[in-house]
Amino acid sequence: MSDTIHVSDDVTYVVEDSVATLTIDRAEARNALNKSVRDGLWAGFRRFAEDESAAVLILTAAGEKAFCAGGDLKEMSGAAMQIPPPDFLPYLQRSVTTDKPVIAAVNGVAFAGGFLLAQMCDLVIAADHAKFAITEVKVGRGSPWAAPLPWLISPRIAMEIMVTGDPITAQRAYEIGLVNKVVPLADLQETALEMARGIANNAPLSVRAAKSLVYLSAEHGWRAALEEADRLYEPVYLSEDAQEGPRSFAEKRPPQWQGR
């Protein structure tokens, strides 16, 4: 097991059995996004993107009430912030790119910037008491980061979430496709780890190509997406792992993935 690394005063990073966990540890402030948390998220996501020992990342938070309540409004008020700068918060696949999967384990409310953190992850597991909301309309702020939301869920439901600012339950988030699984809080971390370990045990080149395929399908039309997918998967088919998979099945043993 790797030692826990404090990537900032309020964020930790640890890797165990190819699974990295990035934890916001500011429960007393509902894990709000002050500068220490933001700096830690930048450092943690960048570390994961470059960490060859980590195949999957779980993003989660301390406590039982909040995954992240959004920006630290006291800090923002003191700074008289207008438009957030581009480096205000890391945005996966936009400002920090990785072809490795990221799972959000949402342990409580995910409001505003907390909603963004969950939205930008590839998979979401939520505790059954968690709630999700884009609350910016209630405080006169903006949510341009929600532009991909109508791709993830129905445009009409995205509209409702954005213009009302009202929270939805974890169960409702599951029903509309924003969340993959809803579990009791006591089972949240183990469920996320189980999913992460399952992904980490799969062929790494195939996993990374699969993640890339989902995003390129959002960027291209039908025919162009198929052509890009052919290009994306060619090195997977030609890899040593593509031979190891059938060979290990025939020899009735676990595959030994090389990632090449």
C-alpha positions in Angstrom: 0.0 0.0 0.0 1.3 3.5 -0.9 1.5 6.1 1.8 -1.1 8.9 1.9 0.2 12.0 0.1 -1.1 15.4 1.1 -1.3 17.2 -2.2 -2.6 20.2 -0.3 -3.7 20.9 3.3 -7.2 19.7 2.4 -6.7 17.0 -0.2 -5.0 13.6 0.0 -3.9 11.1 -2.7 -3.2 7.4 -2.2 -2.7 4.4 -4.5 -3.5 0.8 -3.5 -3.6 -2.1 -6.0 -3.6 0.2 -9.0 -6.5 2.2 -7.7 -5.9 5.8 -6.7 -8.2 7.7 -4.3 -8.3 11.5 -4.2 -10.1 12.8 -1.1 -11.3 16.3 -0.3 -10.9 16.5 3.5 -12.6 19.7 4.6 -15.8 18.2 6.1 -16.1 21.1 8.6 -16.8 23.4 5.7 -18.9 21.0 3.7 -15.8 20.3 1.5 -16.2 23.7 -0.2 -13.8 24.7 -2.9 -11.4 27.1 -1.2 -7.9 27.7 -2.6 -6.4 24.8 -0.7 -9.0 22.4 -2.1 -8.6 23.7 -5.6 -4.8 23.5 -5.5 -5.1 20.0 -4.2 -7.5 18.9 -6.9 -5.1 20.3 -9.6 -2.2 18.5 -8.0 -4.1 15.3 -7.5 -5.6 15.0 -11.0 -2.2 15.8 -12.6 -0.5 13.3 -10.4 -3.0 10.6 -11.4 -2.7 11.4 -15.1 1.1 10.8 -14.9 1.0 8.0 -12.3 1.8 4.7 -14.1 1.0 2.8 -10.9 -2.7 3.9 -11.0 -5.2 2.6 -13.5 -8.3 4.1 -12.1 -9.1 7.1 -9.8 -11.8 7.5 -7.2 -12.7 11.1 -6.3 -14.5 11.4 -3.0 -14.7 13.5 0.2 -14.6 13.2 3.9 -17.7 13.2 6.2 -21.2 12.1 5.8 -23.0 15.3 4.7 -21.2 16.8 1.7 -19.3 15.6 -1.3 -18.7 19.3 -2.1 -21.1 22.2 -1.5 -19.5 24.3 -4.3 -17.3 27.3 -4.2 -16.3 28.9 -0.9 -18.6 31.9 -1.1 -16.9 33.8 1.8 -13.6 33.5 -0.1 -15.2 34.5 -3.4 -17.0 37.5 -1.8 -13.8 38.7 -0.2 -12.0 38.5 -3.5 -14.9 40.2 -5.3 -14.6 37.5 -8.0 -16.3 38.1 -11.3 -15.5 35.6 -14.1 -13.5 32.6 -12.6 -10.1 32.4 -14.3 -9.4 29.4 -16.5 -7.2 27.8 -13.7 -9.8 28.3 -11.0 -10.7 24.6 -10.9 -9.5 21.6 -12.9 -11.9 20.2 -15.5 -11.2 16.7 -16.6 -10.8 16.2 -20.4 -10.6 20.0 -20.8 -7.8 21.3 -18.6 -6.5 18.0 -17.3 -6.6 15.1 -19.8 -6.4 11.4 -18.9 -7.6 8.4 -20.8 -7.8 6.5 -17.5 -11.3 6.2 -15.9 -12.3 8.4 -13.0 -15.1 7.5 -10.6 -16.9 9.9 -8.3 -18.0 8.5 -5.0 -20.5 11.1 -3.9 -20.9 10.9 -0.1 -23.4 13.8 0.4 -24.6 17.0 -1.3 -22.9 17.9 -4.7 -24.0 21.5 -5.3 -22.6 24.0 -7.8 -18.9 23.3 -8.2 -19.6 20.0 -6.4 -22.0 19.1 -9.2 -19.3 20.0 -11.7 -16.8 17.6 -10.0 -19.3 14.7 -10.2 -20.4 15.6 -13.8 -16.9 15.7 -15.2 -16.1 12.2 -13.8 -16.6 9.2 -16.1 -18.7 7.2 -13.6 -20.7 8.2 -10.5 -21.7 6.2 -7.4 -23.8 8.0 -4.9 -24.8 7.5 -1.3 -28.6 7.2 -1.1 -28.9 10.4 0.9 -26.8 12.5 -1.6 -28.3 15.4 -3.5 -27.3 17.1 -6.7 -27.9 20.7 -7.7 -26.7 23.5 -10.0 -27.4 26.3 -7.6 -25.8 29.2 -9.4 -29.1 30.8 -10.4 -29.9 31.3 -6.7 -26.8 33.4 -6.1 -26.4 35.2 -9.4 -23.5 33.2 -10.6 -23.0 31.2 -13.8 -22.5 27.5 -14.8 -20.9 27.5 -18.3 -19.2 24.3 -17.2 -22.6 22.5 -17.5 -22.5 22.7 -21.3 -22.0 18.9 -21.6 -25.0 18.2 -19.3 -27.6 17.8 -22.1 -25.3 15.2 -23.6 -25.3 13.2 -20.4 -29.0 13.5 -19.7 -32.2 14.7 -21.4 -32.1 18.3 -22.5 -35.4 19.0 -20.8 -34.2 17.6 -17.5 -30.9 19.5 -17.8 -33.0 22.7 -18.4 -35.0 22.1 -15.3 -31.9 21.5 -13.1 -30.2 24.6 -14.4 -33.1 27.1 -14.3 -34.6 26.1 -11.0 -31.5 25.5 -9.0 -33.5 22.9 -7.0 -31.7 19.8 -5.8 -32.5 16.3 -7.0 -32.1 13.1 -5.0 -29.6 10.4 -5.6 -32.4 8.2 -6.8 -33.6 10.8 -9.3 -30.1 11.3 -10.5 -29.9 7.5 -11.1 -33.2 7.5 -13.0 -32.1 10.2 -15.4 -28.7 8.6 -16.0 -26.5 11.1 -14.1 -25.5 8.4 -11.6 -24.5 4.8 -12.2 -25.3 3.3 -8.8 -27.0 4.4 -5.6 -26.0 2.6 -2.4 -26.2 3.1 1.4 -23.5 5.5 2.7 -21.9 2.6 4.6 -21.3 0.7 1.3 -20.2 3.7 -0.8 -16.4 3.4 -0.6 -16.4 -0.4 -0.9 -18.7 -0.2 -3.9 -16.5 2.4 -5.6 -13.4 0.3 -4.9 -15.1 -2.9 -6.2 -15.9 -1.1 -9.5 -12.4 0.4 -9.7 -10.7 -2.9 -9.0 -12.8 -4.5 -11.7 -11.7 -1.9 -14.2 -8.1 -2.1 -13.1 -8.1 -5.8 -13.7 -9.2 -5.4 -17.3 -6.9 -4.9 -20.3 -5.6 -1.3 -19.9 -5.4 -0.5 -23.6 -9.0 -1.7 -24.1 -10.2 0.3 -21.1 -8.5 3.5 -22.2 -9.8 3.1 -25.8 -13.3 2.5 -24.5 -13.3 5.7 -22.5 -12.0 7.7 -25.5 -14.7 6.1 -27.6 -17.5 7.5 -25.4 -16.2 11.0 -25.7 -15.4 11.0 -29.4 -18.9 9.8 -30.0 -20.1 13.1 -28.5 -17.8 15.1 -30.7 -18.4 13.4 -34.1 -21.3 12.5 -36.3 -22.3 8.8 -36.8 -20.0 8.0 -39.7 -17.1 10.0 -38.5 -17.4 8.4 -35.0 -17.2 4.9 -36.6 -14.1 5.9 -38.6 -12.4 7.5 -35.5 -13.3 4.3 -33.5 -11.5 2.1 -36.1 -8.4 4.3 -35.8 -8.7 4.3 -32.0 -8.9 0.5 -31.6 -6.3 -0.5 -34.2 -3.4 -0.4 -31.8 -5.5 -2.4 -29.3 -6.1 -5.2 -31.8 -2.4 -5.2 -32.7 -1.1 -5.2 -29.1 0.5 -8.1 -27.2 -2.5 -7.9 -24.8 -4.9 -8.8 -27.6 -3.1 -12.1 -27.9 -2.7 -12.6 -24.2 -6.4 -12.4 -23.5 -7.5 -15.4 -25.7 -4.3 -17.3 -24.7 -5.0 -17.0 -21.0 -8.6 -18.0 -21.5 -7.5 -21.1 -23.4 -4.9 -21.9 -20.8 -7.5 -21.3 -18.0 -5.4 -18.7 -16.1 -5.7 -15.0 -15.2 -4.4 -12.7 -18.0 -1.1 -11.0 -17.4 -1.6 -7.6 -19.0 1.4 -5.6 -20.3 -0.3 -2.5 -21.5 1.3 -2.9 -24.9 
